[in-house]
Amino acid sequence: MKGTSFYSRKLHSLLGIIPLGLFILEHMLTNYSAFEGGKEGFNSSVKFLNDLPLVIFLEIFGIFLPLLYHGVYGLYIAYQARNNVSNYSYGRNIMFMLQRVTGVITFVFVVWHLYTTRFQVTLGNLTHEELGQHMNEILSQPIYFIIYVIGVVAAVFHFSNGLWSFLVSWGITVGPRAQRVSSYICMGLFVLVSLLFILSLVAFTGSEFEAAGLVNLING
């Protein structure tokens, strides 16, 4: 039983970085194209992704199934988790607690976000070209903007702090100095990616995406 738990946790840890961590970074770059290139830049990025060969296969086996396993097993880990002040510092225990809390927030947020965007495209309620307008309609409501900020910051923290834990548990950073340096790098990554995500959210509230919605409404 302990052996099964060991391998289950290893798989959970691995999936959190590959492919889910890579998905977060890819998603950040795609959304950031809305800030950098506006509506045209965002639509080009979305088109590039959807023109990839075997994109459905990549989404199922590279996002949805790993997310399901990592999320559900992560909730189980969070339920069982207990802080360990005797073996770890107060700071590490705080990070341990935040990792569990942000994991729950991230799982709920990502499932909701996928349902309101990608799944709506699959159901035929949205087109890929309408995603920017759709995000404008959501994020123009202050409560949803706040929810998105909380969701993306939680997701990025969970990934960044999880990356630190991954490097430790897989024997990549051995010793206090290596782990201290990696903590600086991971938290720097957290700040940078969070900032780029927030800039993307701000971009979606811009007049360019709102104007696209008004044009579509008039033409419809």
Buried (B, 14 or more C-beta within 10 A) or exposed (E): EEEEEEEBEEBBBBBBBEBBBEBBBBBBBBBBBBBBBBBEBBBEBBEEBEEEEEEEEBBEEBBEEBBEBBBEBBBEBBEEEEEEEEEEEEEBBEBBEBBBBBBBBBBBBBBEBBEBBBEBBEEEEBEEBBBBBBBBBBBBEEEBBEBBBEBBBBBBBBBBBBBBBBBBBEEEBEEEEEBEEBBEBBBEBBEEBBBBBBBBBBBBBBEBBBEBBEEEEEEE
